[in-house]
Amino acid sequence: MGKALIIGCGGVASVAIHKCCQNSEVFEEIMIASRTKSKCDALKQKLDGGKTIIKTAQVDADNVDELVALINKFNPDVVLNLALPYQDLTIMDACLITKTHYVDTANYEPLDTAKFEYKWQWEYMDKFKEAGICALLGSGFDPGVTGVFSAYAQKHYFDEIHYLDILDANAGDHGYPFATNFNPEINIREVTANGSFWENGEWVETKPMEIKRVFDFPQIGEKDMYLLHHEEIESLALNLKGIKRIRFFMTFGESYLTHLKCLENVGMTSIEPIDFNGQKIVPLQFLKAILPDPATLGSRTKGKTNIGCIFKGVKDGKERSYYIYNVCDHEECYEEVQSQAVSYTTGVPAMIGAMLIMNGIWGKAGVYNIEEFDPDPFMEALNEWGLPWTEDWNPVLVD
Ligand code: NDP
């Protein structure tokens, strides 16, 4: 049916690319373009032989001219941005110039400030409308599926949703004392930042890891989880009718938190450049270089993830609560696509978002968060492409 340009060739991209190749009716041709072309070539070599035609290219996604030249040469129906949040705006600029649809999984974050928010990308609304192209923001799991779950709950089960708790548990064990499951720099920037949640129309800020709860996750068991700021709160606060509070919790093991605290205390998580032997280095970037590459964790990781949303609200004047979640098994993911479940749970929705734009089921001119589209086709595709969901009408609520 069409062509997709996929930018980035890391953990998430690798899963999305495997899934595009499984879905060759839609993804007839893909181009994998990234900073390090050898990674793209290695993946192509592994996946070649199926129906999807795979091309590769080197690209610096910080450079709009290079991106425009590449898009003009390949002429894709959609650009799927699976590089890092720092590249969102340059890739959106290139999509505007070439009038090509855009999909990503994480909102823009400037390299020198650990503060991610949607304002930079939302500012493109009018330009995308004028160009007649669609930007689908946040088509991973969280953000991504959590927004689709929210739109689904709102469409089918509630007149108003008042409370939403997003719970992200990873009970995977990779055997290392400390490693991150996706890009270490992005991950550590996220978890060392202040937490925050949305309540009664405003942000309430917390210290990092200040709010802790214990939750008994289906198929995983009891885990400590901590309140974090998370990007989908910002858009869901605008898009859920009648919403009073949105919180996001993520589980962390004791070893992870102890190592993180120690690294933080000695300054290794700082993003301020320091002089080292006559060279400027950013401690966090150096730390990334010595930590295990998340893409290599797959073969060692055992256990499951469980990510979902608990809603409380009203339907026909009556209070109701509803929990919807996906459970994903690290070893099963590895067997299928040689990646662990954190990359899998992001890469599959990235493919689905690109597919819905390519086949015209989704796609309105402008810049939209995922919950602004009809959730039904996405929900169906989740069941079909490896992330089935489970519903619970009587969940234990988080206090
Ligand atoms: P990785 O670090 O594994 O991969 C990033 C890829 O982008 C690498 O191939 C890297 O190239 C490439 N890249 C980086 N900078 C550039 C550049 N300037 N030009 C071209 N290519 C570049 O990250 P992940 O796969 O773990 O994460 C990918 C994205 O997914 C991130 O934005 C992350 O925030 C997001 N994410 C979203 C989640 C969600 O649920 N919504 C969950 C997890 C991640 P090189 O190989 O040379 O380093």
Boltz pocket constraint, residues with backbone or C-beta under 6 A from the ligand:
constraints:
  - pocket:
      binder: B
      contacts: [[A, 7], [A, 8], [A, 9], [A, 10], [A, 11], [A, 12], [A, 13], [A, 33], [A, 34], [A, 35], [A, 36], [A, 39], [A, 59], [A, 60], [A, 61], [A, 62], [A, 81], [A, 82], [A, 83], [A, 84], [A, 85], [A, 87], [A, 105], [A, 106], [A, 138], [A, 139], [A, 140], [A, 141], [A, 142], [A, 143], [A, 144], [A, 181], [A, 182], [A, 183], [A, 186], [A, 294], [A, 295], [A, 342], [A, 345], [A, 346]]
      max_distance: 6.0
